[in-house]
Amino acid sequence: MYIRKRGGKFLVEIKRVGHKNIYKTFIQKTDALKWGRQVEIQLDQSRYRDTSNAQKTTLKSVLERHLAERLRVVREPIKEQSRFNTVTRHRIVEGYLSSLTPQIFANYRDNRLDQGMSNSTVNRELSFMSIAIKKAIRQYNCWLPEHPIPNGIKCKETPPRNRRLEGDEFERMMKFCKFNRNIYWCPMIEFAIETAMRLNEQLTLDWSQVDMQTMVLTILAEHSKTATQRKIPLTPRALEILRTLPRNISGKVFPVRLNNFQRAWRSILRSSNIKGLHWHDLRREATSRLMEKGLSISEVQMFTGHKTLSLMLQTYSQHSPTVVAKKLNSVN
């Protein structure tokens, strides 16, 4: 270990065979000696890890690399890009990895919550950064003594949604859609309830995936959240909807663009005086109806595509107490 004074500061230099030279600068000589001895002990015990890359690598550069890798494999790249854009607007990304601390990320969390973001949204942003940092440590040679985003920093998740259609909400939506110039909206809403398909699966559904003879439609792996192809049995009402739909030159069963969808869906809810309903809630409505019809969990899984049967389907099914009560009374 060599210590010399340069420019009013003390430069520590440690040389060992088989290691690249290690340098660090201190204002106080006592701090330089203390750090030098600790490093020498770590080298003697083969415990020393080089943090120099982490000291010159910003969080933003790590996030950019992580995003580029994610965009090649994820099914919904727009969401990943949007999350990256949101996170990189914060000053936190300008810091070097070695300077990041749990307190910095706790401040980020509190700031986002103060802006009105939900707990789950903030957690997804923290997870996005956490995965990128973990990848930098393991794959990019940016070693850190501890991960700066411990699990305790994340917000308590809000309970899973249990929203289903209430009262005459379905009839009100259908009434408005019938007067809408887009002839696909009524069928699209009802088809979602009949099949439990995700929005992306429905908007990308092509007529070539529909077999009216076998009464089955195929969800392609590239359009499925689980990246697994599955076949959905069609109910009599779903078949009837398909028979009445006009064929579009694009080959899409529901030729509606995502941007137009979001705007029109908000308009439908507003005009129907419906509050707090998400399109994804129609998937819960569909799953719950299938369960209430007496289908087994494995049969319902054919519709939803869940790989884990009971726990995931519990989130997506909310039984109507009235329906259960009628079943009990019919048994008696």
WOZI-V774604 format. One record per pair of residues at least 6 apart in sequence whose ideal C-beta (glycine too) atoms are under 7 Angstrom apart, sorted by the first residue. I is the first residue (numbers start at 0). J is the second residue. Records with the same first field share a line. If there is no record, write none. Layout:
BEGIN
I->J ; J
END
This chain:
BEGIN
0->11 ; 13 ; 35 ; 39
1->12
2->9 ; 11 ; 28 ; 31 ; 32 ; 35
3->10
8->24 ; 25 ; 26
9->24 ; 25 ; 28 ; 31
10->22 ; 24
11->22 ; 23 ; 25 ; 31 ; 34 ; 35
12->20 ; 22
13->21 ; 35 ; 38 ; 39
14->20
15->42
18->42
21->38
23->34
25->31 ; 34
38->47
41->47
48->142
49->142
50->97 ; 142 ; 143
52->140 ; 141
53->95 ; 96 ; 97 ; 141 ; 142 ; 143
54->95 ; 97
55->95
56->95 ; 96 ; 135 ; 141
57->92 ; 93 ; 94 ; 95
58->91 ; 92 ; 94 ; 96 ; 99 ; 128
59->87 ; 92 ; 93
61->96 ; 131 ; 132 ; 135
62->83 ; 86 ; 87 ; 92 ; 128 ; 131
65->130 ; 131 ; 134
66->79 ; 83
69->79
70->76 ; 79
73->79
74->224 ; 226
75->199
82->123 ; 124 ; 127
85->124
86->92 ; 124 ; 127 ; 128
89->107
91->103 ; 107
96->132 ; 135 ; 141 ; 143
97->143
99->147
100->147
101->147 ; 149 ; 152
104->125 ; 147 ; 148 ; 152
105->152
108->121 ; 125 ; 152 ; 154
111->121 ; 124
112->121
117->157
118->154 ; 155 ; 156 ; 157
119->156 ; 157
121->154
122->153 ; 154 ; 156
125->148 ; 152 ; 153
128->148
129->148
132->146 ; 147 ; 148
133->146
135->141
136->142 ; 143
159->314
160->280
161->317
162->275 ; 276 ; 280 ; 283
163->280 ; 283 ; 284 ; 287 ; 317
164->284
168->273 ; 276
171->271 ; 273
172->188 ; 267 ; 271 ; 273
173->185
175->267 ; 270 ; 271
176->184 ; 185 ; 188 ; 267
177->185
181->263
182->245
183->253 ; 254 ; 255
184->263 ; 267
186->240 ; 244
187->201 ; 253 ; 255
188->281
189->240
190->201 ; 237 ; 240
191->201 ; 281 ; 282 ; 285
192->281 ; 284 ; 285
193->234 ; 236 ; 237 ; 285
194->231 ; 237 ; 285 ; 302
195->282 ; 285 ; 286 ; 289 ; 302 ; 303
197->224 ; 282
198->278
199->222
200->218 ; 222 ; 223
201->253
202->253 ; 255 ; 257 ; 260
203->222
204->251 ; 252 ; 253
205->250 ; 251 ; 252
206->246 ; 250 ; 252
207->250
208->216 ; 217 ; 219
209->216 ; 241 ; 252
211->238 ; 241
214->232 ; 233 ; 238
215->230 ; 231 ; 232 ; 233
216->231 ; 233
217->228 ; 230
218->228 ; 229 ; 231 ; 304
219->228
220->226 ; 227 ; 228
223->229 ; 304
225->304 ; 306
227->304
229->301 ; 304
231->301 ; 302
232->301
244->252
247->254
264->278
268->276
282->315
283->315 ; 316 ; 317
286->299 ; 303 ; 312 ; 315 ; 316
287->316 ; 317 ; 318
289->299 ; 302
290->299 ; 316 ; 318
291->318 ; 319 ; 322
296->308 ; 309 ; 312
297->308
299->312
300->308
303->312 ; 315
305->311 ; 312
END
